[in-house]
Amino acid sequence: MDAPLAETARYQNSRFMKAVRREPVDTTPIWIMRQAGRYLPEYMEVRNKVTFIELCKTPELAAEVTITAQRELGVDAAILFADLLPILEPMGLDLEYLKGEGPVIHNPIQDSSQVDRLTDIADMDCLDFVFQAVKLIRAELPADIPLLGFAGCPFTLASYAIEGGSSKNYRRTKQMMYNDPSAWDALMNRFVDNLVVYLQRQIAAGCQAVQIFDSWAGCLSPEDYQQYVQPYTAKLVTGVQDYAPVINFLTGNPALLGLQRQAGGQVFGVDWRINLADAWEIFGPDVAIQGNMDPIALYADLPVLKQKAKAVLDAAAGRNGHIFNLGHGVMPDMNPDHVKALVEMVHELGTR
Ligand SMILES: Cc1c2[nH]c(c1CCC(=O)O)Cc1[nH]c(c(CCC(=O)O)c1C)Cc1[nH]c(c(CCC(=O)O)c1C)Cc1[nH]c(c(C)c1CCC(=O)O)C2
């Protein structure tokens, strides 16, 4: 894996990568989770011609929507257009995105005896469309715009694999966790092993940093997170961080921040349920922080939005290593002008 390091070294001087390393920057970098999504007319134009999964699996189209979103918004990083769940398909899960309902898995893991049926996909050939998209995007993006890769964390993927879709209370997932720890261990390790290779391959193809999404881990008590989730997320971070910085993102439960920190990473993604300065106190001075405006604040009139953006920037004042973002993804019916305005506000107000 020497080549990818040399490859990524060319893109290290951007505002974003400086913030990742907690170096001084001219102004606060910003990107938006789900920045290439349905609220953007340019995305819908492409999306209306193909299904979501076809879009993910066609590198030229995935590249086009990634690059267009970065350029339209003026954000400081691009994120690969893909999804958390396509990695589940080659592992043997029958994934479908249903119109209006989101992702469904038709053959979820129903009990511990089924964990073994998940295929190891170490060669990653079946996900080559992702790495091809990374190559196309990196070739087109300006050198001062890093490209972020991403994957789901083992817990969030396990919850889809077991529940068969999104869930309110994660009953089946927690049942397996509690009732069959050895099956749970096997399942989480199967995800970790594949995710490490998947992210290494994204980095080798041209990503400068990667974000790991533990989007649903907020449903866990601190004790359960520590016992059933943290060791596997830690193993994932350890397997990837020598190749590129890891943004460890978790949402929904500020009581987990200290444990999220222990799981590791160079940047920590935080949501709006805690003041950013308080979160930084918990994380300590030796990490960068990404966040943390409430995505719903983007519906506010622009003067109010500006106050909200300033409040987040003020909470990070005096520290290097703040990357502005929402605390979760942008809503599909958002007015794109508000997103563009937010980017301009952050660049203006974040000036040092
Ligand atoms: C839980 C999750 C998924 N996918 C993802 C998560 C974590 C999200 C978070 O914590 O913020 C991550 C994701 N999904 C998507 C990206 C692309 C990169 C980006 O712009 O941030 C990323 C990073 C595109 C997408 N992924 C999806 C869309 C919408 C698909 C469409 O065009 O119809 C996009 C743009 C579909 C998707 N994919 C998933 C769901 C639940 C859905 C349906 C949600 C919905 O319909 O609003 C699984």
The ligand as a Gaussian input file, in Angstrom:
#p B3LYP/6-31G(d) Opt

LIG

0 1
 C      -28.383000       5.287000       6.803000
 C      -27.601000       5.646000       5.562000
 C      -27.830000       5.138000       4.262000
 N      -26.912000       5.753000       3.433000
 C      -26.127000       6.615000       4.130000
 C      -26.526000       6.531000       5.476000
 C      -25.885000       7.274000       6.605000
 C      -26.522000       8.584000       6.556000
 C      -26.313000       9.468000       7.714000
 O      -26.061000       9.050000       8.833000
 O      -26.426000      10.668000       7.445000
 C      -24.990000       7.407000       3.652000
 C      -25.092000       8.068000       2.339000
 N      -26.115000       8.026000       1.438000
 C      -25.794000       8.773000       0.338000
 C      -24.488000       9.282000       0.523000
 C      -23.760000      10.038000      -0.568000
 C      -22.802000      11.044000      -0.239000
 C      -23.318000      12.366000       0.295000
 O      -23.691000      13.225000      -0.530000
 O      -23.253000      12.585000       1.514000
 C      -24.057000       8.877000       1.791000
 C      -22.775000       9.194000       2.513000
 C      -26.616000       8.981000      -0.847000
 C      -28.023000       8.616000      -0.820000
 N      -28.590000       7.483000      -0.286000
 C      -29.938000       7.471000      -0.538000
 C      -30.274000       8.649000      -1.292000
 C      -31.639000       9.015000      -1.827000
 C      -31.885000       8.117000      -2.975000
 C      -32.675000       8.699000      -4.119000
 O      -32.086000       9.399000      -4.976000
 O      -33.855000       8.387000      -4.191000
 C      -29.071000       9.357000      -1.474000
 C      -28.865000      10.628000      -2.249000
 C      -30.882000       6.343000      -0.180000
 C      -30.740000       5.790000       1.176000
 N      -29.631000       5.182000       1.678000
 C      -29.855000       4.825000       2.995000
 C      -31.166000       5.221000       3.341000
 C      -31.799000       5.037000       4.703000
 C      -31.728000       5.785000       2.191000
 C      -33.131000       6.249000       1.992000
 C      -33.254000       7.560000       2.634000
 C      -34.155000       8.469000       1.889000
 O      -34.797000       8.037000       0.895000
 O      -34.165000       9.621000       2.291000
 C      -28.861000       4.161000       3.846000

